[in-house]
Structure formats: C-alpha cells, structure tokens
Amino acid sequence: MNGLLYTLTLEEPILASGLGGEPNSAQSLLYVPGGALRGAFIQAFDGKMDADSADFRRLFLNGDTCYLNAYPLVKGERALPAPMTWQVERKPLPNAPKKVYRKALQGLDTKSASFAFWTLTDDILHSVEVDWQINVHTQRDAVRGRSTSDAGAVYRYIALPAGMQLRGAILTKTPEDAIALKNSLDGKTILLGKARTAGYGAARIDLKLLPNDWQEWKPSGNLDGDVTLTLLSPAIIRDGNGQYSLDPTEALKARLGHKVTVSPVHRRAMLIGGFNRTWGLPLPQMTAIAPGSVFTVSGAEVAGLKILAESGFGERQAEGFGRIALNLALPKDEMIAQDAPIDVASISGAALPAGDKLAKQMLERLMRRELDEQVISAARSLATAYKGGLPNSQLSRWRIILRDALPKKDIQRVSEFCEKSKGKPGWKKMEKARLSLGDDKSMRLTEWIEAMLKNVDGLTQAFGKEFKPTMKLGTVTLLASDYYDEYRLRLMDAVLAVLSKQNNTADEDLKVEGGSNG
C-alpha cells in the first residue's frame, strides 16, 4: 500500500467542531476530519496549486489520494472508534469487584452525539481520555474593542488541548506521490478548525512513509462465511432514490455483488457538515452512519471484501469517509482483576478505589475550582485601592504577555518583560497605581508584580485563611503548590482585568454625567 503516516502535534488548541450543541458555544470533535486536513495540506503545499495540473488534481482533487481522519494517539498507537456493541451507558463503579466485565468501555455515554475511541494491545483495552481545554470568551464590540450591553454575549469553547498528538494516514496512488507530499509538507505548521485568529488551530505535521504491510485495524480470523463489518469513520450512503440512508445494503451490494445480505447489529446516525473557507459558506448538511456502527455481511467473496477494506465505500472516500474493519479483533468478554484487595474511599456518595486515575482527576478539578475562586476573590480585594489613571492599552499589553506565558507557566518570560519595561513611560504610570493589602495597607502595582514574580508568598498571602493547600482522597494526595507558578500568572492577569473593568465603569459613568448635564 502506498502512502504516508502523519502525526499531528497540536501547538495550539483546536476546534474541529461538529454540528449541534449550544448556540453560544462550540465543542470540538475528538478527532480531526480528513476533509479539514486535506484543505490545510493544500494551503501548505509547496508545489503548483493549479486545478489544471494533473499532478495537483491527483494529489488533492480527483479522489486518487485519500486523507484518513486524524485519531488520538494512545500508547503510541492510533486509536480507532470503538464498536457500539462494546459501549454501555454509565454505571456506578463497583465497591470491590473480583471480576471486571469489559463488555463495555466504562464511563462512556451512548446517548452522547460523540463516539468513543480505543486501542487494543495484548488483549488489553485502552480507552481515550482527553483533558479538554475549556475557555470562556466575551463578545466584543467591533468599534469600541470591548464588551458592551449590546455586544457582550458570553460563549464557551471546548477544544482539543495543545500538546495532544493525533495520527492518520494518506493513501496515494503511487510511491512517487507519497514522496512528493512528504517533501512538501513534512515538519510544517498548518492551521485547522475555527477561531484561528484567536489562538486556536496551529498544529505541526510529521510524515513518514507507510509500511508495506500497514493495515488500519487488527483482524481476527478469516473472511469466510459471515463477516462482521465495523465502521472506522462516518459513512455517507444513499438509497435507491438518492436520499441519505442508514441502510448500507444497496451500497455494499454494488461493491460485493447482489447475493450479499447485510444485517445491522448496532448503528447510530450523525450529522455531517463543515465550512468552506474559500467560499465563506457552510457546507451542506447530511446524515451519515456513525463510526462504531456494526453490521453482519453474508455471502461475499473474500477478494471483494479485501478490496472493500482497502478503499472503503460510500461517498467522499477521499476525505476519509466510509472506512471499515472486517472481523475487528476484540478483547475477551471477561477479564480477571488482580487478587489484591482494593481500598475504597468515598466522595459525594461515590465509591472510588484509592490511587484510581478518576480520583486524581476529581481532586485536580476540585483543586482548580478552589484556586480559581481564590484568584477571583483576591483580585477583587487587591483592586479596591485602585483610583484609576492607567490606560487600558497598557493593561492589555501586560495581559497579552501573561496569557502567552500561561500555557508553559513561563515566569521567566514575564520577568524579562518586567525588567525591559522599567523606566519607560508605561512603567512610571503603573508605579502610581496602588493595590490594597488589607488593614489599610497598600502597595504600588509595580512592586506587587515584582514580588509575585520572585516568589509565591504574595500568592499565598492573597488567598483567604480558609484556603486548604492540600487535598486528599484515599491514598491520592494533591498539593496546591504544584499549581502556584500557573496561578501566580493567573492572579496577575485577574488583577489587571479588574483594573481594566474599573476603568470602563468610570468611563461609562462620565458619559452618563456628561449626557445629563448637556
């Protein structure tokens, strides 16, 4: 098989958003569609981008080259959509089971519009868990550059996090096509998804030639007799009347012969859409069969099944739609857990094994919620001594540096910016602003920033007396000090945000007074 394996490393969060959800928010899919990748690869291509060129058409336009979806990497392997026959609704964790039944991916929600991913190594099932990056944004007035009563809607983006890696494949007609794409695209940074001008969408692509024996899935048994067909990507199918359908029988008969019979085992529908950035218009929406749907195929010849597995079926195959697995290897129905006793801790009425990953995740969320609340409270308290006078442009300049430093918790970068700012007019203006330390004490804003950058004492002193620096669940312990570098930056940003908001409030008050006197 000719082609390339590509690995995407997200340099920024990515919003590869699907359809549905709340109108004022966007949630990314758990993968990057092949169609979006093909468009990004075209933009990054070094060769001649001309639809009249036979080479360009073969690489990107006429369907000879197929761009498979980028799925998450788990244990160094490309994950695949989990068969729906192995998904169940969420159930409470057992207190101390001696046997763990894996006829499910625990924790999945089959009522969700999304679908689950897994990998299988040595008969061990690994499910995909993603720490989504959630950012809350406020709509800004295009003229004033800030939110107003008329333009101030709050919306939320749930994106794939920076640093995440995904993998897919590009299937080419010839080895020469694969080499041409590799020479042109390898190591480049491409842009994907929504909100590209707002700090989303950058990803680095690394390419290597596809091994000759590469197969998208791990087979189990031969293809004689009844064969289980599992969808590895959405499949767009039409019935005899040209309408979108959830029944692949006609499409499979056209490929495998009219003697074939197809029986659904478990299937689900999903909506497919998109956006064409060249046109500036949304793409037509259509109904597709969701990944993980399972069918039984009888009466097909082995040769025809192998060809079907290599090419896929249905529409838009060049964008990765219609990929299938035949007799997909599955873990055993029942797996024996370790004989060692399981310590159980209780939180909010739910039983959790000590040291469990879920317990650590719950503790981390609780810790972050507590730290976020402390930051908001401390920022408001510190800003009570501020009397105005700082231009919002100066505050915004500092906030940009702080936000850029946040992903890597780069205190040093902010410290260097602080040193370069000393003696400049903006710094002198900041020296006149004061922050409240309580008990009628105050400090210059510049002195407070320098103190925050040098040590964490300013952070811990700003937090309330009831703040708990340690959280424990069973044998899992989480220390707030592990987050202090990040939250020093967050507190500085929050303080500057409050000062900016006070400036805006003062401006509005002046306008009201001026209007009444006029």
Secondary structure as GFF3:
##gff-version 3
##sequence-region A 1 518
A	DSSP	beta_strand	3	10	.	.	.	ID=ss1
A	DSSP	beta_strand	25	27	.	.	.	ID=ss2
A	DSSP	alpha_helix	34	44	.	.	.	ID=ss3
A	DSSP	alpha_helix	54	56	.	.	.	ID=ss4
A	DSSP	pi_helix	57	61	.	.	.	ID=ss5
A	DSSP	beta_strand	66	67	.	.	.	ID=ss6
A	DSSP	beta_strand	71	74	.	.	.	ID=ss7
A	DSSP	beta_strand	77	78	.	.	.	ID=ss8
A	DSSP	beta_strand	80	81	.	.	.	ID=ss9
A	DSSP	three_ten_helix	84	86	.	.	.	ID=ss10
A	DSSP	beta_strand	99	101	.	.	.	ID=ss11
A	DSSP	beta_strand	117	121	.	.	.	ID=ss12
A	DSSP	beta_strand	124	127	.	.	.	ID=ss13
A	DSSP	beta_strand	133	138	.	.	.	ID=ss14
A	DSSP	beta_strand	154	159	.	.	.	ID=ss15
A	DSSP	beta_strand	165	171	.	.	.	ID=ss16
A	DSSP	alpha_helix	175	185	.	.	.	ID=ss17
A	DSSP	beta_strand	189	191	.	.	.	ID=ss18
A	DSSP	three_ten_helix	196	198	.	.	.	ID=ss19
A	DSSP	beta_strand	202	209	.	.	.	ID=ss20
A	DSSP	beta_strand	227	231	.	.	.	ID=ss21
A	DSSP	beta_strand	237	238	.	.	.	ID=ss22
A	DSSP	beta_strand	244	245	.	.	.	ID=ss23
A	DSSP	alpha_helix	249	256	.	.	.	ID=ss24
A	DSSP	beta_strand	261	266	.	.	.	ID=ss25
A	DSSP	beta_strand	269	272	.	.	.	ID=ss26
A	DSSP	beta_strand	275	276	.	.	.	ID=ss27
A	DSSP	beta_strand	281	282	.	.	.	ID=ss28
A	DSSP	beta_strand	286	289	.	.	.	ID=ss29
A	DSSP	beta_strand	294	298	.	.	.	ID=ss30
A	DSSP	alpha_helix	302	311	.	.	.	ID=ss31
A	DSSP	three_ten_helix	317	319	.	.	.	ID=ss32
A	DSSP	beta_strand	324	326	.	.	.	ID=ss33
A	DSSP	beta_strand	334	336	.	.	.	ID=ss34
A	DSSP	beta_strand	344	347	.	.	.	ID=ss35
A	DSSP	beta_strand	350	353	.	.	.	ID=ss36
A	DSSP	alpha_helix	357	382	.	.	.	ID=ss37
A	DSSP	three_ten_helix	383	385	.	.	.	ID=ss38
A	DSSP	alpha_helix	392	405	.	.	.	ID=ss39
A	DSSP	alpha_helix	411	421	.	.	.	ID=ss40
A	DSSP	alpha_helix	425	432	.	.	.	ID=ss41
A	DSSP	beta_strand	434	438	.	.	.	ID=ss42
A	DSSP	beta_strand	441	444	.	.	.	ID=ss43
A	DSSP	alpha_helix	445	454	.	.	.	ID=ss44
A	DSSP	alpha_helix	457	462	.	.	.	ID=ss45
A	DSSP	beta_strand	470	473	.	.	.	ID=ss46
A	DSSP	beta_strand	476	479	.	.	.	ID=ss47
A	DSSP	three_ten_helix	480	483	.	.	.	ID=ss48
A	DSSP	alpha_helix	484	517	.	.	.	ID=ss49
###
